[in-house]
């Protein structure tokens, strides 16, 4: 009999605990299909303890000088770098990314920690001397309080690091609820954070499903919520959190369009499209899931996509450096993606490359798929498939392509492939998305710039990452100061007088 996988621990007030939970869910290695851990599904009592620990740690941590808080982030950065390969292997093991993709994810997370070390310079306020007669004005930033992060399965390392390094460096305390499907990366990152010298209670880690999420986003002592996930849940978290007086940023799903103009470099465009559509097995909110072929380029584009994508080595990724694309997160998700391809066929699309037939064994593997001649009334265009599937929509002109993009309810990212400055400018100004690429397959920003989703891809006012992230985790205070001359200072005694 195989051993029962161990329970994933929680971190409360600096102490690791194994929960005696009534409910658990399995953590799978997508490359083998085998359970490797059990995530305990907590309850409101767990949330109450975690939030209480964060609240208790807040006064001392918020008064800790910003430069000292930054020093903890410097130590944390060094530890993340030291354990870089271990963290990448863990991402591959519990998520299924190829090792190259996992290393890229850890690198992006590391950049967020590096960004957090610079927080002291971003907390400096503004001054306006003599804003009125004998009145000086100034602004400064203060922590918002206890912050919560609720993160998805597709980036178990990077997305949590979008949130808590900035929040903590700004003087807040934090409770993280990672996806129950991929908790192991969050646990290892938390262990390194403790090793970096973070005081007890400043960071807490809990596990659970909807019951824990609901308890976190309605808790009286929670001040701010950061969320990344599907649009339906992002909308729910935003509306519920706001209704309970929280500051909320909630990133949702996407349907990212990639426009290929007739003058584009076809070889380079195909490589960029394939990397965008099939990187991380299509399980990312910046994946290019719709190729908009403009004018005469459609047939050649599909032919080249099929040849190139068909050569990608889709294989179990854990311990396999040669895998060009790994499996999806679960058997259930594999079935959902396969069902979406079948629906496209039923609705009249042409499955030019079918990834359902790839040899998968016990893994959750699908090969790359290309669905041609998709129209905007089909499910393949309307719904976020979140798998290694690229839909090709034909458009007669650039204006037609822009109109198709405008009709999409999402608005995360979009790219154009062209040699025309005019076409690029029209696209840049008018496409209905918050992150734009020109001859770039995945226009995802680096740590220093905000992740600016639009429409149903983001709910809130201040985005994740960059200075907007700092502004989200702080609130601004404005002070006006006037000093009157006292009776003592008005004496003839020259010590009070300027020369």
GUMARDREN-451141 format. One record per residue (C-alpha): residue in one letter; y negated, z, x negated. Coordinates in steps of 0.001 Angstrom, whole numbers, m for minus. Layout:
N
("a" (Y Z X))
...
This chain:
499
("x" (0 0 0))
("x" (m3442 m904 m1422))
("x" (m5890 1943 m1805))
("x" (m8438 2446 924))
("x" (m11822 1274 m423))
("x" (m14137 4156 m1254))
("x" (m17103 5056 951))
("x" (m20536 3961 m222))
("x" (m22738 7032 m837))
("x" (m26221 7841 431))
("x" (m29090 9354 m1559))
("x" (m31090 12151 88))
("x" (m33666 14273 m1781))
("x" (m32250 13281 m5155))
("x" (m28630 14104 m4287))
("x" (m25792 11640 m3758))
("x" (m23590 12345 m744))
("x" (m20488 10891 848))
("x" (m21050 10877 4603))
("x" (m18470 12167 7035))
("x" (m19369 9323 9384))
("x" (m17448 8480 12548))
("x" (m17937 4735 12013))
("x" (m17598 2469 8983))
("x" (m17756 m1243 8199))
("x" (m16032 m3047 5354))
("x" (m17772 m4581 2340))
("x" (m15938 m7767 1318))
("x" (m15769 m9770 m1864))
("x" (m16392 m13262 m405))
("x" (m14523 m14898 m3289))
("x" (m11272 m13100 m2475))
("x" (m11681 m12135 1170))
("x" (m10662 m8570 265))
("x" (m12477 m5359 1231))
("x" (m13966 m3621 m1799))
("x" (m15815 m699 m174))
("x" (m16555 978 3135))
("x" (m20125 1433 4367))
("x" (m20613 4547 6492))
("x" (m22712 3861 9578))
("x" (m25111 6780 9799))
("x" (m26869 8335 12764))
("x" (m30241 9815 13716))
("x" (m29362 13017 11882))
("x" (m29055 11092 8612))
("x" (m32409 9415 9261))
("x" (m34067 12736 10031))
("x" (m32859 14198 6732))
("x" (m33941 11170 4694))
("x" (m37394 10993 6275))
("x" (m37833 14762 5900))
("x" (m37016 14467 2183))
("x" (m39533 11635 1787))
("x" (m42182 13575 3703))
("x" (m41642 16685 1586))
("x" (m41991 14694 m1650))
("x" (m45117 12843 m510))
("x" (m47907 15367 m1295))
("x" (m46971 15826 m4946))
("x" (m46115 12178 m5564))
("x" (m49268 10818 m3931))
("x" (m51355 13135 m6150))
("x" (m49493 12071 m9297))
("x" (m51910 9922 m11333))
("x" (m51302 6223 m10858))
("x" (m50744 5681 m14572))
("x" (m47933 8254 m14526))
("x" (m46353 6579 m11525))
("x" (m46570 3291 m13421))
("x" (m44754 4857 m16374))
("x" (m41761 5515 m14125))
("x" (m41808 1808 m13227))
("x" (m41946 918 m16950))
("x" (m38838 3040 m17531))
("x" (m37177 1491 m14491))
("x" (m37961 m2005 m15720))
("x" (m36260 m1249 m19033))
("x" (m33157 61 m17279))
("x" (m32928 m2960 m14978))
("x" (m33190 m5246 m18012))
("x" (m30568 m3246 m19902))
("x" (m28147 m3488 m16972))
("x" (m29098 m7073 m16107))
("x" (m25642 m8637 m16434))
("x" (m23987 m5743 m14603))
("x" (m26421 m6119 m11690))
("x" (m25886 m9877 m11548))
("x" (m22101 m9495 m11516))
("x" (m22423 m6976 m8689))
("x" (m24457 m9458 m6622))
("x" (m21752 m12080 m7121))
("x" (m19019 m9608 m6246))
("x" (m20433 m8392 m2931))
("x" (m22416 m11460 m1851))
("x" (m20689 m14523 m3282))
("x" (m23556 m16147 m5195))
("x" (m22642 m18013 m8337))
("x" (m23310 m16042 m11502))
("x" (m26264 m18300 m12334))
("x" (m27770 m17690 m8888))
("x" (m27143 m13956 m9174))
("x" (m28886 m13837 m12554))
("x" (m31845 m15710 m11068))
("x" (m32004 m13159 m8246))
("x" (m31983 m10199 m10620))
("x" (m34691 m11886 m12686))
("x" (m36906 m12245 m9609))
("x" (m36346 m8595 m8800))
("x" (m37183 m7616 m12357))
("x" (m40471 m9513 m12048))
("x" (m41362 m7390 m9019))
("x" (m40813 m4232 m11053))
("x" (m43021 m5696 m13783))
("x" (m45665 m6403 m11159))
("x" (m45429 m2798 m9967))
("x" (m46273 m1533 m13462))
("x" (m49713 m3131 m13051))
("x" (m50517 m1287 m9813))
("x" (m53130 1041 m11395))
("x" (m55445 m1918 m11967))
("x" (m54981 m3044 m8347))
("x" (m55774 391 m6929))
("x" (m59251 369 m8407))
("x" (m61895 169 m5711))
("x" (m65371 m1344 m5460))
("x" (m68752 261 m5908))
("x" (m72169 m701 m4551))
("x" (m74911 1541 m6029))
("x" (m78125 1822 m4026))
("x" (m76630 89 m1010))
("x" (m79476 1777 851))
("x" (m82318 4024 m289))
("x" (m80692 6744 m2452))
("x" (m77269 5833 m1026))
("x" (m74258 4677 m3090))
("x" (m71176 3032 m1558))
("x" (m67626 2900 m2859))
("x" (m64135 2012 m1687))
("x" (m60756 3213 m2898))
("x" (m57138 2897 m1847))
("x" (m54802 5652 m681))
("x" (m51051 5656 26))
("x" (m50035 5143 3655))
("x" (m47276 7793 3553))
("x" (m43534 7536 4202))
("x" (m42425 3877 4035))
("x" (m39191 2268 5199))
("x" (m37459 m885 3943))
("x" (m34779 m2668 5996))
("x" (m33242 m5492 3979))
("x" (m30795 m8387 4590))
("x" (m27507 m9372 3003))
("x" (m28645 m12615 1367))
("x" (m30609 m11057 m1526))
("x" (m29111 m7588 m2092))
("x" (m31043 m7075 m5328))
("x" (m34301 m9005 m5004))
("x" (m35472 m8181 m1472))
("x" (m35297 m4376 m1852))
("x" (m37222 m4840 m5104))
("x" (m39891 m6748 m3149))
("x" (m40616 m3474 m1413))
("x" (m40026 m85 m2943))
("x" (m41369 m544 m6512))
("x" (m44792 m1469 m5095))
("x" (m44693 1189 m2383))
("x" (m43693 3921 m4834))
("x" (m46179 2843 m7516))
("x" (m48916 2999 m4877))
("x" (m48074 6674 m4259))
("x" (m45865 6434 m1185))
("x" (m42362 7751 m677))
("x" (m39581 5497 559))
("x" (m36402 5241 2643))
("x" (m34285 2107 2085))
("x" (m31702 847 4606))
("x" (m29913 m2113 2952))
("x" (m27571 m4444 4804))
("x" (m24292 m2724 5477))
("x" (m22595 m5920 4224))
("x" (m23993 m5593 663))
("x" (m24837 m1938 m119))
("x" (m23437 m1776 m3656))
("x" (m26424 m3414 m5373))
("x" (m28807 m1039 m3602))
("x" (m26761 1951 m4748))
("x" (m26755 808 m8385))
("x" (m30492 109 m8317))
("x" (m31069 3570 m6869))
("x" (m28969 5160 m9615))
("x" (m31169 3474 m12207))
("x" (m34296 4628 m10373))
("x" (m33103 8228 m10561))
("x" (m32329 7722 m14258))
("x" (m35879 6429 m14771))
("x" (m37199 9886 m13869))
("x" (m38380 9447 m10284))
("x" (m38826 12880 m8659))
("x" (m36375 13973 m5970))
("x" (m37116 12711 m2493))
("x" (m39533 9963 m3502))
("x" (m36782 7400 m2895))
("x" (m33937 7850 m401))
("x" (m31067 5522 534))
("x" (m29302 5449 3908))
("x" (m26730 3173 5531))
("x" (m26183 2138 9110))
("x" (m26571 m434 11833))
("x" (m28878 m676 14869))
("x" (m28776 3060 15568))
("x" (m30195 3833 12113))
("x" (m32735 997 12309))
("x" (m33995 2228 15688))
("x" (m34272 5790 14394))
("x" (m36260 4636 11347))
("x" (m38732 2362 13160))
("x" (m39530 4952 15850))
("x" (m39571 8091 13696))
("x" (m42760 10134 14048))
("x" (m43034 10717 10290))
("x" (m42623 7077 9217))
("x" (m45919 5312 8521))
("x" (m44977 1784 7394))
("x" (m42008 m559 7818))
("x" (m40994 m3600 5757))
("x" (m38276 m5828 7165))
("x" (m36532 m9078 6188))
("x" (m33904 m10667 8440))
("x" (m33461 m12967 11402))
("x" (m36411 m13919 13599))
("x" (m35037 m12175 16685))
("x" (m34654 m8856 14867))
("x" (m37926 m9289 12944))
("x" (m39751 m9676 16254))
("x" (m37975 m6622 17652))
("x" (m38753 m4481 14593))
("x" (m42391 m5601 14626))
("x" (m42952 m4969 18315))
("x" (m41101 m1657 18340))
("x" (m42671 m380 15149))
("x" (m46186 m1328 16266))
("x" (m45607 277 19654))
("x" (m44846 3510 17802))
("x" (m47978 3311 15683))
("x" (m46448 1980 12466))
("x" (m47817 m563 10043))
("x" (m45232 m3376 10008))
("x" (m44475 m6516 7987))
("x" (m41421 m8360 9279))
("x" (m40152 m11603 7736))
("x" (m37851 m13666 9933))
("x" (m35817 m16854 9849))
("x" (m36763 m20401 8953))
("x" (m36078 m24094 9304))
("x" (m37645 m25533 6176))
("x" (m38457 m29261 6147))
("x" (m38373 m31442 3037))
("x" (m40222 m34760 3412))
("x" (m39039 m37677 1266))
("x" (m41519 m40547 1112))
("x" (m40422 m44127 278))
("x" (m42208 m43945 m3092))
("x" (m40443 m40748 m4208))
("x" (m38314 m40620 m7348))
("x" (m34991 m40702 m5503))
("x" (m32810 m39211 m8249))
("x" (m35118 m36252 m8780))
("x" (m35610 m35800 m5044))
("x" (m31880 m35710 m4345))
("x" (m31284 m33115 m7060))
("x" (m34118 m30963 m5684))
("x" (m32878 m31336 m2100))
("x" (m29336 m30389 m3061))
("x" (m30512 m27339 m5005))
("x" (m32669 m26290 m2060))
("x" (m30051 m26866 643))
("x" (m26929 m25639 m1157))
("x" (m28261 m22984 m3523))
("x" (m26851 m19577 m2537))
("x" (m24638 m21531 m98))
("x" (m27722 m22152 2031))
("x" (m28055 m18429 2821))
("x" (m31733 m17945 2088))
("x" (m34828 m18132 4216))
("x" (m36371 m20664 1811))
("x" (m33414 m23048 1898))
("x" (m34346 m26650 2631))
("x" (m32288 m27277 5741))
("x" (m33979 m30440 7106))
("x" (m34605 m33596 5071))
("x" (m37270 m35752 6747))
("x" (m36612 m39296 5521))
("x" (m39755 m41383 6010))
("x" (m39638 m45140 6524))
("x" (m37091 m47180 4631))
("x" (m35790 m44404 2364))
("x" (m33253 m42972 4829))
("x" (m30088 m44949 4056))
("x" (m30439 m44720 281))
("x" (m31295 m41029 521))
("x" (m28177 m40187 2550))
("x" (m25937 m42272 300))
("x" (m27258 m40526 m2805))
("x" (m27098 m37077 m1170))
("x" (m23474 m37575 m203))
("x" (m22554 m38667 m3741))
("x" (m24452 m35839 m5426))
("x" (m23561 m33013 m3029))
("x" (m19955 m34172 m2947))
("x" (m19748 m33584 m6704))
("x" (m20839 m29935 m6476))
("x" (m18006 m27623 m7489))
("x" (m17730 m25342 m4458))
("x" (m15411 m22541 m5567))
("x" (m14876 m18768 m5482))
("x" (m17635 m17433 m7706))
("x" (m16583 m13959 m8838))
("x" (m15817 m14260 m12538))
("x" (m16036 m18051 m12374))
("x" (m18848 m19476 m14500))
("x" (m17977 m23038 m13452))
("x" (m18650 m22568 m9737))
("x" (m21557 m24738 m8601))
("x" (m21701 m23140 m5148))
("x" (m20034 m19975 m3935))
("x" (m18710 m18796 m556))
("x" (m20674 m17545 2441))
("x" (m20895 m13855 3253))
("x" (m18029 m13405 5728))
("x" (m15196 m15077 7590))
("x" (m17213 m14799 10801))
("x" (m20190 m16526 9243))
("x" (m17975 m19263 7841))
("x" (m16725 m19911 11369))
("x" (m20294 m19973 12752))
("x" (m21409 m22571 10196))
("x" (m18318 m24702 10849))
("x" (m19017 m24465 14571))
("x" (m22584 m25701 14028))
("x" (m21241 m28789 12239))
("x" (m18832 m29439 15103))
("x" (m21667 m29106 17623))
("x" (m23725 m31657 15684))
("x" (m20860 m34116 15955))
("x" (m20566 m33482 19687))
("x" (m24290 m34068 20155))
("x" (m24147 m37453 18448))
("x" (m25104 m36789 14834))
("x" (m23222 m38415 11959))
("x" (m21437 m35978 9639))
("x" (m21836 m37993 6451))
("x" (m20379 m35245 4246))
("x" (m18120 m32586 5764))
("x" (m17702 m29325 3877))
("x" (m15205 m27849 6296))
("x" (m12208 m29335 4502))
("x" (m12708 m27723 1103))
("x" (m9759 m25693 m177))
("x" (m10761 m22043 283))
("x" (m7630 m19857 128))
("x" (m8582 m16337 1251))
("x" (m12235 m16814 291))
("x" (m15084 m17490 2708))
("x" (m15757 m20888 1165))
("x" (m17285 m23997 2720))
("x" (m18289 m27142 876))
("x" (m21718 m28817 1136))
("x" (m22323 m30819 4333))
("x" (m24804 m33605 5142))
("x" (m25511 m34341 8818))
("x" (m27329 m37633 9296))
("x" (m29360 m38985 12219))
("x" (m30217 m35591 13625))
("x" (m32912 m35615 16306))
("x" (m35237 m32855 17430))
("x" (m33311 m32265 20662))
("x" (m30146 m31355 18738))
("x" (m28975 m27853 17858))
("x" (m28779 m28762 14172))
("x" (m32574 m29170 14147))
("x" (m33426 m26311 16507))
("x" (m31246 m23528 15137))
("x" (m31153 m21828 11765))
("x" (m27632 m22536 10517))
("x" (m28002 m20423 7337))
("x" (m25234 m22181 5463))
("x" (m24625 m25131 3123))
("x" (m25661 m27758 5664))
("x" (m28483 m30304 5247))
("x" (m29654 m32160 8357))
("x" (m31331 m35547 7874))
("x" (m33991 m36543 10421))
("x" (m35457 m40058 10294))
("x" (m39244 m40525 10706))
("x" (m41180 m43791 10752))
("x" (m44389 m42503 9132))
("x" (m45852 m39490 7380))
("x" (m47753 m38627 10573))
("x" (m44458 m38627 12474))
("x" (m42947 m36293 9893))
("x" (m45930 m33933 10132))
("x" (m45602 m33931 13913))
("x" (m41931 m32984 13658))
("x" (m42869 m30100 11397))
("x" (m45581 m28977 13806))
("x" (m43028 m28828 16626))
("x" (m40809 m26445 14649))
("x" (m41233 m22820 15791))
("x" (m40673 m21502 12280))
("x" (m43030 m21809 9327))
("x" (m41716 m20382 6078))
("x" (m41801 m23283 3634))
("x" (m41870 m27058 3322))
("x" (m42007 m29638 539))
("x" (m42883 m33278 62))
("x" (m41487 m35682 m2531))
("x" (m43896 m38476 m3330))
("x" (m45970 m40183 m6020))
("x" (m48935 m40504 m3650))
("x" (m51795 m38061 m4032))
("x" (m53013 m38988 m554))
("x" (m49648 m38215 1047))
("x" (m49395 m34956 m885))
("x" (m52891 m33901 207))
("x" (m52236 m34735 3858))
("x" (m49018 m32765 3733))
("x" (m50592 m29820 1909))
("x" (m53406 m29537 4444))
("x" (m51550 m30231 7657))
("x" (m47916 m29179 7484))
("x" (m47228 m26169 9698))
("x" (m45837 m23703 7142))
("x" (m47121 m20952 4895))
("x" (m45506 m21964 1595))
("x" (m45920 m25555 428))
("x" (m44227 m27501 m2366))
("x" (m45152 m30857 m3838))
("x" (m42155 m32330 m5652))
("x" (m40712 m28793 m5627))
("x" (m37489 m28075 m3745))
("x" (m37998 m24353 m3085))
("x" (m41689 m23330 m2933))
("x" (m40911 m19616 m3126))
("x" (m43719 m17643 m4785))
("x" (m43407 m15512 m7889))
("x" (m44124 m11787 m7728))
("x" (m47866 m12209 m8198))
("x" (m48326 m14339 m5065))
("x" (m47629 m13406 m1416))
("x" (m44591 m14615 527))
("x" (m46676 m16241 3244))
("x" (m44441 m17168 6166))
("x" (m46123 m18445 9347))
("x" (m45291 m18631 13058))
("x" (m41876 m17201 14013))
("x" (m41043 m16738 10332))
("x" (m43336 m13740 9917))
("x" (m44739 m10971 12099))
("x" (m47639 m8927 10777))
("x" (m50948 m9312 8978))
("x" (m50196 m8459 5337))
("x" (m47399 m10354 3631))
("x" (m44749 m9217 1180))
("x" (m45402 m9475 m2596))
("x" (m48583 m9916 m4599))
("x" (m51852 m8159 m3852))
("x" (m51070 m8377 m120))
("x" (m48078 m6148 m808))
("x" (m50337 m3620 m2519))
("x" (m52745 m3769 408))
("x" (m49880 m3247 2869))
("x" (m48726 m81 1101))
("x" (m52236 1353 828))
("x" (m55134 1986 3180))
("x" (m58735 1674 2190))
("x" (m61274 4463 2347))
("x" (m65022 3819 2174))
("x" (m67442 6529 1053))
("x" (m71248 6590 1322))
("x" (m73005 9173 m840))
("x" (m76562 10457 m779))
("x" (m77823 13390 m2897))
("x" (m81088 15099 m2084))
("x" (m83201 16795 m4695))
("x" (m82704 20573 m4381))
("x" (m85515 23142 m4523))
("x" (m84288 24206 m7944))
("x" (m84317 20626 m9198))
("x" (m87822 20061 m7850))
("x" (m89237 22889 m10061))
("x" (m91550 22049 m12862))
("x" (m88833 23092 m15292))
("x" (m88491 19954 m17429))
("x" (m84672 20294 m17678))
("x" (m84471 18746 m14190))
("x" (m86860 15914 m14895))
("x" (m86210 12580 m16448))
("x" (m88516 11551 m19215))
